[in-house]
Amino acid sequence: MNQREIIQKTADYIKQEFSDDSSGHDWRHIYRVWQTALYICNIEKADAFIVQLAALLHDLDDWKFNDSEDGTPLRARNWLKSLNLDSSTIDAVCRIIERVSYKGAGVEDKMDSLEGFIVQDADRLDAIGAIGIARAFAYGGYKNRPLYDPDSSPQLHQTFEQYKNSKSDTINHFHEKLLLLKDKMNTAAARRIAEQRHEVMIQFLKQFMDEIRNADFSPPT
């Protein structure tokens, strides 16, 4: 198979694997990350083959949906091996997958390649803006979390364990992660897109809190 055929076969595989997802990590999410990563890749002149494979496979071993505690890309590595790819390509893709996820506000980001920066930016862009808002509440519902708890405060997690074990409400998630992503973008193209999407979230949260306050009517006398 040539590279184009490998990418298409991987896309078909991932589309089937994520066809029933209801957590906001479905095939359409992965498709958007794939296409956004390819867009940034063309600007940055990175290795498009590595970028596309990592974008397509980035959620296959996600710790949120697998037994793996740390997202070790066992399934992704096995898939790449089944395609008879060389070990350097497999290692490059798996290295990105291992490091792509956000693991807490205070946790060091260990991504170390241009291709990895691009895939990480694409994934983070899909976590903010209008789509990011929708995905946040989809995931909150999937995990049976409340929309908003006035007695719960956001926590800027300093370890992956703290972040992974958090049961915080969805509004807190904006302050614990989503509002922080604008300043964590790696590439200029992603930073430009993130500016507008960040503002969408700011306006949403303002409207949400206004409606919460306005709903707190005093009982009739």
N, C-alpha and C positions, 0 to 999 in steps of 0.2 A: 504493500500500500504506500502511496505517496502521502505527504503531509496533509494535503486537503482531505483525502479520504480518511485519514486517522482522526482529524478534527471532527468530521461529520459523523463517523462511527461513535466517537466519544460523546458528541452531542445527543445522538439517538439513545445511547445508553443512559445518560443522565436524565433525559426527558422521561424515559420510562421509570427510572428509579424515583423521581420526585413528582410523578403525576398526581399523586393523591395527597400531597402535603397541604396542610391548612395552617401552618405556623408562620407564614410569610417567607419561608425558605423554599418555595416551590420552583418549578421549572421556569416560570416567567421571571422570577428573581434572578436565577442563574443566567438566563438568556440576557437580561439587561446588564448584568455584570460582565458577561462575555463581550457584548457589543461595546459597552463603555470602555472596557479594558483595551479592546482593539482600537478604538478611536484614540485613546491616549497613547497607545503604543505607536501608532502611525506618526504622531507628533514627536514622540521621544526617540524614535528610531531604535526601538528595542527588538528583541527576538520575538517575533509574532507567534511562532510555534510554541515556545515555552509559555508565553503569556496566555494564549488561548487554552492550552491544556490545563494550566493552573486555574484559570477562571472557571472553566467548565467543571473541574473536579473539586473546587475549593470547599464545598459543603458536604462532600461524600463521607468524610470522617469527622464531621463537626462533633465536638464533645457534648453538645446539647442534645444530640439525637442518637448517640452511640454509647456502647459500653466503655469505650476508651476514655480514660480520665483526662487526657491531655490533647486529644485530637491527633494522635500519631496516625499518619495516613496509610494505614495498612491496606484498606480496600483500594485506594487510589494507586498505590504501588503495585498491587496485584493486577489491576486493570492495565496499567502501563506495561507491565511485563508481558501480559497476554498479547500485546500489540507488537512485541519483539523490538521495543525501542532500546537504544543503547543506554548503558548505565548512567552516563553523564546527564542525559536528558531526563531520565527518571529521577535522579537525585536532585536536579535543579527544580523540577516541578514539585516534588515532595517537600523540599526545603521551603518553598513558598507557602504551600498548604499548611505546614506546621506552624508558620509564623504569621499567617494572615489575620487571625482573629484578634479582636479587642479583648483584653483580659483584665481590665481594671484601670481606673484613672491614674493610679500611681505605679503601674507595672511597666517596666521598660519595654519598648518596642524593639524587637531584635531582627526585623527585616533588614536584609543586607544586599539586595540586588535591585537593579533598575526594573527588571521584570516583576519582581516581588512588590516593589513600590507601586507599580501600575495596577496590579491586581488588587492590592490592598486599597488603593484609592477608589477603584471601581466598586468594590464591595462596600466601602464606607459611604460613597455617594448614594448608593441605593438604600442606605439606612437613614438618610435625612431627606428633608423636603416633604412634599405631599405624600409621596410613596412611602417614605420612611415613617411618617405618622401612621399611615394605614398599617404598615407592617408591625409597628410597635404594638398596636392594639390587637392585631391578629395573634402575635406571639403571647401577649399578656393573657388573652382568652385561652389560648392553647395550654398555658401553664396555670390556668385558674387563678390569675392574679387580679386584684381589684383595679378599677380604673384609677381611683384616687383615694388616698387615705390621709385625712388632715392630721392624724396623729403620728404619721410616719415622715421622717425627714430623709432627704437624699444623703447617701454615703459615698465619699470618694474612695473607693476600695484601693488599698495599698498592696494587696496580694491577689493572685488568681483564685486562691481558695475562697477568699472573702467574696469576690465577684461571682464565682460559680455557685456559691451557696446562698446568695441573696434571694430573698422572697419579696423584694420591694415592689410597690405598685407601679403601674405603667407611667404615670406622670413623673414619678421619681426617676425613672429610667432615662427620661430626657435630660435631666440634670446630671445623672451619673455617667452618661455616655454620649447621647446623641448631640447635645449642645457643645460637647468638647471636640467633636470630629472635625469641624471646620479648620481648627488650628493644628490638626494632626495630618492634614493632607500632605503628600510628598511632592507632587508635581504641580507645575504652574497651571496646567489645564484643569486639574481637579480643584485647585484652590478657587479658580474663577467660577466654576459651576457651584461649588460649595457655598459661596457667598450668598447667592440668591436663595438656595434651598434652606440655608440657616435662617434667613429672614422669614421664610414661610413658617418655620417652627416657632420662632419668637412670636409672630402674630397669632398663631394658633393657641399657644399657651396663654397669651394675654386674654384672648377671647374666652378660652376655657375657664380661667380663673375668674373673669368678670361674671360669667354665667353661674359659676359656683357661688360667688358672693351674692349675686342678685337673687338666687334661689333660697337664700337663708332668711326667709321672711319671719317677722315676729308673729306669734299667734294673735288672732283677733281678740280684742278686749270686749 
